[in-house]
Amino acid sequence: MVTTRDLFQCTTCRRQTSPIAGTIFASTKLPLHTWFRAIYHLTQSKQGISSIELGRRLGEAAQDPMGVGSGRS
C-alpha cells in the first residue's frame, strides 16, 4: 500500500489502483462509512425512509451527497 494515498501497488508491474476505482463510489466526496450507514438505514426501515430523515440520522455532512445543493438562493 502506498502510504501517502489510499492506493495499492502491484509488486510485479508497479501499477497503482484505488480500492474504490471502477465502483459507484469512485467519484464521491463522502467517506465510505457514511455511504454504508446510509445503505444500512435504507435497508433496515420497513416502510421506507425520507431523505430528510436519512439526513437527520447521518448528520449534516451527508445532507447533500451530490455536492450540488438545491440551486435556490
PDB file of N, CA, C and O in Angstrom:
ATOM      1  N   MET A   1       0.849  -1.184   0.000  1.00  0.00           N
ATOM      2  CA  MET A   1       0.000   0.000   0.000  1.00  0.00           C
ATOM      3  C   MET A   1       0.887   1.238   0.000  1.00  0.00           C
ATOM      4  O   MET A   1       1.884   1.305   0.720  1.00  0.00           O
ATOM      5  N   VAL A   2       0.517   2.195  -0.802  1.00  0.00           N
ATOM      6  CA  VAL A   2       1.224   3.466  -0.848  1.00  0.00           C
ATOM      7  C   VAL A   2       0.770   4.272   0.364  1.00  0.00           C
ATOM      8  O   VAL A   2      -0.430   4.451   0.569  1.00  0.00           O
ATOM      9  N   THR A   3       1.694   4.752   1.154  1.00  0.00           N
ATOM     10  CA  THR A   3       1.340   5.385   2.426  1.00  0.00           C
ATOM     11  C   THR A   3       0.821   6.809   2.279  1.00  0.00           C
ATOM     12  O   THR A   3       0.097   7.280   3.155  1.00  0.00           O
ATOM     13  N   THR A   4       1.163   7.508   1.208  1.00  0.00           N
ATOM     14  CA  THR A   4       0.721   8.893   1.086  1.00  0.00           C
ATOM     15  C   THR A   4      -0.725   9.007   0.623  1.00  0.00           C
ATOM     16  O   THR A   4      -1.378  10.015   0.890  1.00  0.00           O
ATOM     17  N   ARG A   5      -1.234   7.995  -0.062  1.00  0.00           N
ATOM     18  CA  ARG A   5      -2.607   7.977  -0.545  1.00  0.00           C
ATOM     19  C   ARG A   5      -3.175   6.579  -0.336  1.00  0.00           C
ATOM     20  O   ARG A   5      -2.434   5.641  -0.039  1.00  0.00           O
ATOM     21  N   ASP A   6      -4.496   6.440  -0.491  1.00  0.00           N
ATOM     22  CA  ASP A   6      -5.126   5.135  -0.364  1.00  0.00           C
ATOM     23  C   ASP A   6      -5.038   4.387  -1.687  1.00  0.00           C
ATOM     24  O   ASP A   6      -6.050   4.173  -2.354  1.00  0.00           O
ATOM     25  N   LEU A   7      -3.848   3.996  -2.057  1.00  0.00           N
ATOM     26  CA  LEU A   7      -3.630   3.269  -3.298  1.00  0.00           C
ATOM     27  C   LEU A   7      -2.885   1.972  -3.008  1.00  0.00           C
ATOM     28  O   LEU A   7      -2.061   1.899  -2.097  1.00  0.00           O
ATOM     29  N   PHE A   8      -3.193   0.960  -3.800  1.00  0.00           N
ATOM     30  CA  PHE A   8      -2.447  -0.282  -3.740  1.00  0.00           C
ATOM     31  C   PHE A   8      -1.580  -0.364  -4.979  1.00  0.00           C
ATOM     32  O   PHE A   8      -1.982   0.080  -6.054  1.00  0.00           O
ATOM     33  N   GLN A   9      -0.390  -0.929  -4.833  1.00  0.00           N
ATOM     34  CA  GLN A   9       0.539  -1.003  -5.944  1.00  0.00           C
ATOM     35  C   GLN A   9       0.925  -2.453  -6.186  1.00  0.00           C
ATOM     36  O   GLN A   9       1.282  -3.171  -5.252  1.00  0.00           O
ATOM     37  N   CYS A  10       0.853  -2.879  -7.435  1.00  0.00           N
ATOM     38  CA  CYS A  10       1.246  -4.225  -7.831  1.00  0.00           C
ATOM     39  C   CYS A  10       2.764  -4.346  -7.720  1.00  0.00           C
ATOM     40  O   CYS A  10       3.500  -3.488  -8.207  1.00  0.00           O
ATOM     41  N   THR A  11       3.217  -5.400  -7.088  1.00  0.00           N
ATOM     42  CA  THR A  11       4.670  -5.564  -6.922  1.00  0.00           C
ATOM     43  C   THR A  11       5.343  -5.982  -8.223  1.00  0.00           C
ATOM     44  O   THR A  11       6.546  -5.778  -8.383  1.00  0.00           O
ATOM     45  N   THR A  12       4.593  -6.562  -9.154  1.00  0.00           N
ATOM     46  CA  THR A  12       5.171  -7.003 -10.419  1.00  0.00           C
ATOM     47  C   THR A  12       5.252  -5.869 -11.433  1.00  0.00           C
ATOM     48  O   THR A  12       6.331  -5.564 -11.939  1.00  0.00           O
ATOM     49  N   CYS A  13       4.117  -5.246 -11.732  1.00  0.00           N
ATOM     50  CA  CYS A  13       4.085  -4.211 -12.780  1.00  0.00           C
ATOM     51  C   CYS A  13       4.103  -2.794 -12.218  1.00  0.00           C
ATOM     52  O   CYS A  13       4.223  -1.835 -12.981  1.00  0.00           O
ATOM     53  N   ARG A  14       3.989  -2.643 -10.909  1.00  0.00           N
ATOM     54  CA  ARG A  14       4.029  -1.367 -10.200  1.00  0.00           C
ATOM     55  C   ARG A  14       2.847  -0.452 -10.545  1.00  0.00           C
ATOM     56  O   ARG A  14       2.916   0.760 -10.341  1.00  0.00           O
ATOM     57  N   ARG A  15       1.780  -1.029 -11.060  1.00  0.00           N
ATOM     58  CA  ARG A  15       0.569  -0.252 -11.351  1.00  0.00           C
ATOM     59  C   ARG A  15      -0.157   0.050 -10.055  1.00  0.00           C
ATOM     60  O   ARG A  15      -0.276  -0.816  -9.188  1.00  0.00           O
ATOM     61  N   GLN A  16      -0.649   1.290  -9.918  1.00  0.00           N
ATOM     62  CA  GLN A  16      -1.356   1.715  -8.715  1.00  0.00           C
ATOM     63  C   GLN A  16      -2.855   1.790  -8.987  1.00  0.00           C
ATOM     64  O   GLN A  16      -3.283   2.204 -10.064  1.00  0.00           O
ATOM     65  N   THR A  17      -3.641   1.386  -7.999  1.00  0.00           N
ATOM     66  CA  THR A  17      -5.090   1.466  -8.115  1.00  0.00           C
ATOM     67  C   THR A  17      -5.708   1.731  -6.754  1.00  0.00           C
ATOM     68  O   THR A  17      -5.129   1.406  -5.717  1.00  0.00           O
ATOM     69  N   SER A  18      -6.872   2.315  -6.775  1.00  0.00           N
ATOM     70  CA  SER A  18      -7.615   2.602  -5.559  1.00  0.00           C
ATOM     71  C   SER A  18      -8.605   1.463  -5.318  1.00  0.00           C
ATOM     72  O   SER A  18      -9.099   0.868  -6.276  1.00  0.00           O
ATOM     73  N   PRO A  19      -8.903   1.148  -4.056  1.00  0.00           N
ATOM     74  CA  PRO A  19      -9.872   0.087  -3.795  1.00  0.00           C
ATOM     75  C   PRO A  19     -11.288   0.417  -4.274  1.00  0.00           C
ATOM     76  O   PRO A  19     -12.100  -0.489  -4.460  1.00  0.00           O
ATOM     77  N   ILE A  20     -11.595   1.698  -4.474  1.00  0.00           N
ATOM     78  CA  ILE A  20     -12.935   2.065  -4.929  1.00  0.00           C
ATOM     79  C   ILE A  20     -12.967   2.432  -6.413  1.00  0.00           C
ATOM     80  O   ILE A  20     -14.010   2.849  -6.917  1.00  0.00           O
ATOM     81  N   ALA A  21     -11.857   2.286  -7.114  1.00  0.00           N
ATOM     82  CA  ALA A  21     -11.811   2.594  -8.547  1.00  0.00           C
ATOM     83  C   ALA A  21     -12.739   1.644  -9.304  1.00  0.00           C
ATOM     84  O   ALA A  21     -12.732   0.436  -9.066  1.00  0.00           O
ATOM     85  N   GLY A  22     -13.524   2.193 -10.204  1.00  0.00           N
ATOM     86  CA  GLY A  22     -14.430   1.390 -11.003  1.00  0.00           C
ATOM     87  C   GLY A  22     -15.719   1.020 -10.298  1.00  0.00           C
ATOM     88  O   GLY A  22     -16.468   0.174 -10.787  1.00  0.00           O
ATOM     89  N   THR A  23     -15.992   1.637  -9.157  1.00  0.00           N
ATOM     90  CA  THR A  23     -17.228   1.362  -8.426  1.00  0.00           C
ATOM     91  C   THR A  23     -18.106   2.614  -8.439  1.00  0.00           C
ATOM     92  O   THR A  23     -17.695   3.661  -8.939  1.00  0.00           O
ATOM     93  N   ILE A  24     -19.303   2.500  -7.891  1.00  0.00           N
ATOM     94  CA  ILE A  24     -20.187   3.664  -7.825  1.00  0.00           C
ATOM     95  C   ILE A  24     -19.679   4.699  -6.833  1.00  0.00           C
ATOM     96  O   ILE A  24     -20.156   5.833  -6.823  1.00  0.00           O
ATOM     97  N   PHE A  25     -18.727   4.325  -6.008  1.00  0.00           N
ATOM     98  CA  PHE A  25     -18.183   5.235  -5.004  1.00  0.00           C
ATOM     99  C   PHE A  25     -16.920   5.954  -5.486  1.00  0.00           C
ATOM    100  O   PHE A  25     -16.310   6.687  -4.707  1.00  0.00           O
ATOM    101  N   ALA A  26     -16.519   5.770  -6.715  1.00  0.00           N
ATOM    102  CA  ALA A  26     -15.250   6.291  -7.210  1.00  0.00           C
ATOM    103  C   ALA A  26     -15.177   7.823  -7.196  1.00  0.00           C
ATOM    104  O   ALA A  26     -14.119   8.380  -6.904  1.00  0.00           O
ATOM    105  N   SER A  27     -16.267   8.502  -7.503  1.00  0.00           N
ATOM    106  CA  SER A  27     -16.196   9.962  -7.603  1.00  0.00           C
ATOM    107  C   SER A  27     -16.927  10.672  -6.467  1.00  0.00           C
ATOM    108  O   SER A  27     -17.259  11.852  -6.588  1.00  0.00           O
ATOM    109  N   THR A  28     -17.178   9.975  -5.377  1.00  0.00           N
ATOM    110  CA  THR A  28     -17.895  10.584  -4.270  1.00  0.00           C
ATOM    111  C   THR A  28     -16.955  11.362  -3.358  1.00  0.00           C
ATOM    112  O   THR A  28     -15.772  11.043  -3.244  1.00  0.00           O
ATOM    113  N   LYS A  29     -17.496  12.375  -2.719  1.00  0.00           N
ATOM    114  CA  LYS A  29     -16.713  13.149  -1.754  1.00  0.00           C
ATOM    115  C   LYS A  29     -16.991  12.687  -0.331  1.00  0.00           C
ATOM    116  O   LYS A  29     -16.262  13.046   0.594  1.00  0.00           O
ATOM    117  N   LEU A  30     -18.043  11.892  -0.153  1.00  0.00           N
ATOM    118  CA  LEU A  30     -18.374  11.387   1.180  1.00  0.00           C
ATOM    119  C   LEU A  30     -17.515  10.176   1.512  1.00  0.00           C
ATOM    120  O   LEU A  30     -17.168   9.395   0.626  1.00  0.00           O
ATOM    121  N   PRO A  31     -17.175  10.019   2.773  1.00  0.00           N
ATOM    122  CA  PRO A  31     -16.432   8.823   3.169  1.00  0.00           C
ATOM    123  C   PRO A  31     -17.293   7.569   2.982  1.00  0.00           C
ATOM    124  O   PRO A  31     -18.521   7.638   3.027  1.00  0.00           O
ATOM    125  N   LEU A  32     -16.642   6.435   2.775  1.00  0.00           N
ATOM    126  CA  LEU A  32     -17.370   5.190   2.561  1.00  0.00           C
ATOM    127  C   LEU A  32     -18.243   4.812   3.745  1.00  0.00           C
ATOM    128  O   LEU A  32     -19.333   4.270   3.563  1.00  0.00           O
ATOM    129  N   HIS A  33     -17.775   5.092   4.961  1.00  0.00           N
ATOM    130  CA  HIS A  33     -18.572   4.714   6.122  1.00  0.00           C
ATOM    131  C   HIS A  33     -19.903   5.459   6.148  1.00  0.00           C
ATOM    132  O   HIS A  33     -20.888   4.927   6.659  1.00  0.00           O
ATOM    133  N   THR A  34     -19.956   6.667   5.614  1.00  0.00           N
ATOM    134  CA  THR A  34     -21.221   7.407   5.537  1.00  0.00           C
ATOM    135  C   THR A  34     -22.156   6.744   4.530  1.00  0.00           C
ATOM    136  O   THR A  34     -23.353   6.617   4.787  1.00  0.00           O
ATOM    137  N   TRP A  35     -21.623   6.324   3.395  1.00  0.00           N
ATOM    138  CA  TRP A  35     -22.439   5.625   2.406  1.00  0.00           C
ATOM    139  C   TRP A  35     -22.983   4.323   2.979  1.00  0.00           C
ATOM    140  O   TRP A  35     -24.155   3.999   2.787  1.00  0.00           O
ATOM    141  N   PHE A  36     -22.139   3.580   3.681  1.00  0.00           N
ATOM    142  CA  PHE A  36     -22.579   2.301   4.241  1.00  0.00           C
ATOM    143  C   PHE A  36     -23.619   2.493   5.334  1.00  0.00           C
ATOM    144  O   PHE A  36     -24.535   1.680   5.465  1.00  0.00           O
ATOM    145  N   ARG A  37     -23.491   3.550   6.118  1.00  0.00           N
ATOM    146  CA  ARG A  37     -24.525   3.856   7.118  1.00  0.00           C
ATOM    147  C   ARG A  37     -25.839   4.196   6.424  1.00  0.00           C
ATOM    148  O   ARG A  37     -26.902   3.771   6.875  1.00  0.00           O
ATOM    149  N   ALA A  38     -25.779   4.958   5.331  1.00  0.00           N
ATOM    150  CA  ALA A  38     -26.991   5.317   4.590  1.00  0.00           C
ATOM    151  C   ALA A  38     -27.644   4.072   4.000  1.00  0.00           C
ATOM    152  O   ALA A  38     -28.863   3.917   4.071  1.00  0.00           O
ATOM    153  N   ILE A  39     -26.855   3.201   3.429  1.00  0.00           N
ATOM    154  CA  ILE A  39     -27.390   1.956   2.870  1.00  0.00           C
ATOM    155  C   ILE A  39     -28.019   1.116   3.967  1.00  0.00           C
ATOM    156  O   ILE A  39     -29.077   0.522   3.760  1.00  0.00           O
ATOM    157  N   TYR A  40     -27.387   1.059   5.127  1.00  0.00           N
ATOM    158  CA  TYR A  40     -27.945   0.316   6.250  1.00  0.00           C
ATOM    159  C   TYR A  40     -29.315   0.868   6.639  1.00  0.00           C
ATOM    160  O   TYR A  40     -30.270   0.105   6.784  1.00  0.00           O
ATOM    161  N   HIS A  41     -29.417   2.174   6.808  1.00  0.00           N
ATOM    162  CA  HIS A  41     -30.682   2.783   7.210  1.00  0.00           C
ATOM    163  C   HIS A  41     -31.766   2.563   6.148  1.00  0.00           C
ATOM    164  O   HIS A  41     -32.928   2.334   6.486  1.00  0.00           O
ATOM    165  N   LEU A  42     -31.393   2.632   4.888  1.00  0.00           N
ATOM    166  CA  LEU A  42     -32.375   2.431   3.814  1.00  0.00           C
ATOM    167  C   LEU A  42     -32.893   0.990   3.781  1.00  0.00           C
ATOM    168  O   LEU A  42     -34.065   0.757   3.484  1.00  0.00           O
ATOM    169  N   THR A  43     -32.033   0.041   4.083  1.00  0.00           N
ATOM    170  CA  THR A  43     -32.444  -1.353   4.007  1.00  0.00           C
ATOM    171  C   THR A  43     -33.120  -1.846   5.280  1.00  0.00           C
ATOM    172  O   THR A  43     -33.827  -2.852   5.243  1.00  0.00           O
ATOM    173  N   GLN A  44     -32.923  -1.168   6.398  1.00  0.00           N
ATOM    174  CA  GLN A  44     -33.488  -1.637   7.659  1.00  0.00           C
ATOM    175  C   GLN A  44     -34.854  -1.049   7.991  1.00  0.00           C
ATOM    176  O   GLN A  44     -35.541  -1.567   8.872  1.00  0.00           O
ATOM    177  N   SER A  45     -35.257  -0.001   7.322  1.00  0.00           N
ATOM    178  CA  SER A  45     -36.559   0.596   7.612  1.00  0.00           C
ATOM    179  C   SER A  45     -37.632  -0.135   6.802  1.00  0.00           C
ATOM    180  O   SER A  45     -37.533  -0.235   5.579  1.00  0.00           O
ATOM    181  N   LYS A  46     -38.642  -0.637   7.483  1.00  0.00           N
ATOM    182  CA  LYS A  46     -39.675  -1.459   6.842  1.00  0.00           C
ATOM    183  C   LYS A  46     -40.543  -0.660   5.886  1.00  0.00           C
ATOM    184  O   LYS A  46     -40.930  -1.171   4.835  1.00  0.00           O
ATOM    185  N   GLN A  47     -40.854   0.576   6.227  1.00  0.00           N
ATOM    186  CA  GLN A  47     -41.763   1.369   5.413  1.00  0.00           C
ATOM    187  C   GLN A  47     -41.049   2.422   4.580  1.00  0.00           C
ATOM    188  O   GLN A  47     -41.692   3.332   4.057  1.00  0.00           O
ATOM    189  N   GLY A  48     -39.762   2.318   4.452  1.00  0.00           N
ATOM    190  CA  GLY A  48     -39.007   3.313   3.706  1.00  0.00           C
ATOM    191  C   GLY A  48     -38.583   4.457   4.610  1.00  0.00           C
ATOM    192  O   GLY A  48     -38.972   4.522   5.776  1.00  0.00           O
ATOM    193  N   ILE A  49     -37.787   5.351   4.062  1.00  0.00           N
ATOM    194  CA  ILE A  49     -37.265   6.468   4.845  1.00  0.00           C
ATOM    195  C   ILE A  49     -37.154   7.683   3.920  1.00  0.00           C
ATOM    196  O   ILE A  49     -36.733   7.557   2.770  1.00  0.00           O
ATOM    197  N   SER A  50     -37.523   8.829   4.416  1.00  0.00           N
ATOM    198  CA  SER A  50     -37.423  10.038   3.599  1.00  0.00           C
ATOM    199  C   SER A  50     -35.985  10.538   3.596  1.00  0.00           C
ATOM    200  O   SER A  50     -35.185  10.174   4.458  1.00  0.00           O
ATOM    201  N   SER A  51     -35.674  11.363   2.631  1.00  0.00           N
ATOM    202  CA  SER A  51     -34.324  11.918   2.551  1.00  0.00           C
ATOM    203  C   SER A  51     -34.041  12.833   3.746  1.00  0.00           C
ATOM    204  O   SER A  51     -32.901  12.933   4.199  1.00  0.00           O
ATOM    205  N   ILE A  52     -35.080  13.496   4.249  1.00  0.00           N
ATOM    206  CA  ILE A  52     -34.919  14.361   5.419  1.00  0.00           C
ATOM    207  C   ILE A  52     -34.549  13.525   6.643  1.00  0.00           C
ATOM    208  O   ILE A  52     -33.638  13.876   7.393  1.00  0.00           O
ATOM    209  N   GLU A  53     -35.263  12.416   6.836  1.00  0.00           N
ATOM    210  CA  GLU A  53     -34.972  11.542   7.975  1.00  0.00           C
ATOM    211  C   GLU A  53     -33.596  10.904   7.832  1.00  0.00           C
ATOM    212  O   GLU A  53     -32.868  10.771   8.815  1.00  0.00           O
ATOM    213  N   LEU A  54     -33.242  10.516   6.633  1.00  0.00           N
ATOM    214  CA  LEU A  54     -31.909   9.949   6.410  1.00  0.00           C
ATOM    215  C   LEU A  54     -30.840  10.987   6.733  1.00  0.00           C
ATOM    216  O   LEU A  54     -29.826  10.659   7.349  1.00  0.00           O
ATOM    217  N   GLY A  55     -31.055  12.226   6.329  1.00  0.00           N
ATOM    218  CA  GLY A  55     -30.124  13.297   6.654  1.00  0.00           C
ATOM    219  C   GLY A  55     -29.989  13.508   8.150  1.00  0.00           C
ATOM    220  O   GLY A  55     -28.892  13.757   8.648  1.00  0.00           O
ATOM    221  N   ARG A  56     -31.106  13.409   8.873  1.00  0.00           N
ATOM    222  CA  ARG A  56     -31.056  13.545  10.337  1.00  0.00           C
ATOM    223  C   ARG A  56     -30.233  12.437  10.967  1.00  0.00           C
ATOM    224  O   ARG A  56     -29.438  12.677  11.876  1.00  0.00           O
ATOM    225  N   ARG A  57     -30.430  11.227  10.478  1.00  0.00           N
ATOM    226  CA  ARG A  57     -29.711  10.085  11.049  1.00  0.00           C
ATOM    227  C   ARG A  57     -28.220  10.115  10.739  1.00  0.00           C
ATOM    228  O   ARG A  57     -27.404   9.657  11.540  1.00  0.00           O
ATOM    229  N   LEU A  58     -27.867  10.654   9.578  1.00  0.00           N
ATOM    230  CA  LEU A  58     -26.454  10.673   9.179  1.00  0.00           C
ATOM    231  C   LEU A  58     -25.729  11.937   9.628  1.00  0.00           C
ATOM    232  O   LEU A  58     -24.502  11.940   9.728  1.00  0.00           O
ATOM    233  N   GLY A  59     -26.456  12.987   9.894  1.00  0.00           N
ATOM    234  CA  GLY A  59     -25.836  14.251  10.262  1.00  0.00           C
ATOM    235  C   GLY A  59     -25.795  15.191   9.075  1.00  0.00           C
ATOM    236  O   GLY A  59     -26.077  14.787   7.947  1.00  0.00           O
ATOM    237  N   GLU A  60     -25.450  16.424   9.321  1.00  0.00           N
ATOM    238  CA  GLU A  60     -25.486  17.446   8.277  1.00  0.00           C
ATOM    239  C   GLU A  60     -24.461  17.235   7.179  1.00  0.00           C
ATOM    240  O   GLU A  60     -24.655  17.715   6.062  1.00  0.00           O
ATOM    241  N   ALA A  61     -23.378  16.531   7.466  1.00  0.00           N
ATOM    242  CA  ALA A  61     -22.333  16.334   6.457  1.00  0.00           C
ATOM    243  C   ALA A  61     -22.836  15.544   5.260  1.00  0.00           C
ATOM    244  O   ALA A  61     -22.302  15.672   4.159  1.00  0.00           O
ATOM    245  N   ALA A  62     -23.852  14.735   5.471  1.00  0.00           N
ATOM    246  CA  ALA A  62     -24.356  13.892   4.389  1.00  0.00           C
ATOM    247  C   ALA A  62     -25.656  14.420   3.788  1.00  0.00           C
ATOM    248  O   ALA A  62     -26.292  13.700   3.018  1.00  0.00           O
ATOM    249  N   GLN A  63     -26.068  15.610   4.097  1.00  0.00           N
ATOM    250  CA  GLN A  63     -27.333  16.151   3.595  1.00  0.00           C
ATOM    251  C   GLN A  63     -27.324  16.304   2.077  1.00  0.00           C
ATOM    252  O   GLN A  63     -28.368  16.144   1.446  1.00  0.00           O
ATOM    253  N   ASP A  64     -26.192  16.605   1.482  1.00  0.00           N
ATOM    254  CA  ASP A  64     -26.115  16.838   0.048  1.00  0.00           C
ATOM    255  C   ASP A  64     -24.991  15.983  -0.547  1.00  0.00           C
ATOM    256  O   ASP A  64     -23.916  16.509  -0.834  1.00  0.00           O
ATOM    257  N   PRO A  65     -25.213  14.685  -0.737  1.00  0.00           N
ATOM    258  CA  PRO A  65     -24.138  13.814  -1.191  1.00  0.00           C
ATOM    259  C   PRO A  65     -23.657  14.112  -2.599  1.00  0.00           C
ATOM    260  O   PRO A  65     -22.529  13.759  -2.943  1.00  0.00           O
ATOM    261  N   MET A  66     -24.472  14.747  -3.420  1.00  0.00           N
ATOM    262  CA  MET A  66     -24.046  15.063  -4.781  1.00  0.00           C
ATOM    263  C   MET A  66     -23.178  16.321  -4.830  1.00  0.00           C
ATOM    264  O   MET A  66     -22.461  16.547  -5.805  1.00  0.00           O
ATOM    265  N   GLY A  67     -23.245  17.134  -3.782  1.00  0.00           N
ATOM    266  CA  GLY A  67     -22.436  18.352  -3.733  1.00  0.00           C
ATOM    267  C   GLY A  67     -22.941  19.461  -4.631  1.00  0.00           C
ATOM    268  O   GLY A  67     -22.193  20.385  -4.949  1.00  0.00           O
ATOM    269  N   VAL A  68     -24.202  19.389  -5.048  1.00  0.00           N
ATOM    270  CA  VAL A  68     -24.706  20.402  -5.964  1.00  0.00           C
ATOM    271  C   VAL A  68     -25.656  21.375  -5.309  1.00  0.00           C
ATOM    272  O   VAL A  68     -25.901  22.444  -5.868  1.00  0.00           O
ATOM    273  N   GLY A  69     -26.195  21.062  -4.169  1.00  0.00           N
ATOM    274  CA  GLY A  69     -27.123  21.960  -3.495  1.00  0.00           C
ATOM    275  C   GLY A  69     -28.479  21.949  -4.151  1.00  0.00           C
ATOM    276  O   GLY A  69     -28.702  21.241  -5.133  1.00  0.00           O
ATOM    277  N   SER A  70     -29.370  22.726  -3.613  1.00  0.00           N
ATOM    278  CA  SER A  70     -30.734  22.756  -4.140  1.00  0.00           C
ATOM    279  C   SER A  70     -30.888  23.735  -5.299  1.00  0.00           C
ATOM    280  O   SER A  70     -31.898  23.706  -6.002  1.00  0.00           O
ATOM    281  N   GLY A  71     -29.913  24.587  -5.502  1.00  0.00           N
ATOM    282  CA  GLY A  71     -29.988  25.568  -6.570  1.00  0.00           C
ATOM    283  C   GLY A  71     -30.758  26.811  -6.209  1.00  0.00           C
ATOM    284  O   GLY A  71     -30.897  27.712  -7.036  1.00  0.00           O
ATOM    285  N   ARG A  72     -31.265  26.883  -4.991  1.00  0.00           N
ATOM    286  CA  ARG A  72     -32.017  28.054  -4.542  1.00  0.00           C
ATOM    287  C   ARG A  72     -31.082  29.063  -3.874  1.00  0.00           C
ATOM    288  O   ARG A  72     -30.114  28.692  -3.210  1.00  0.00           O
ATOM    289  N   SER A  73     -31.388  30.319  -4.060  1.00  0.00           N
ATOM    290  CA  SER A  73     -30.555  31.357  -3.440  1.00  0.00           C
ATOM    291  C   SER A  73     -31.312  32.115  -2.391  1.00  0.00           C
ATOM    292  O   SER A  73     -30.762  33.024  -1.770  1.00  0.00           O
TER     293      SER A  73
END
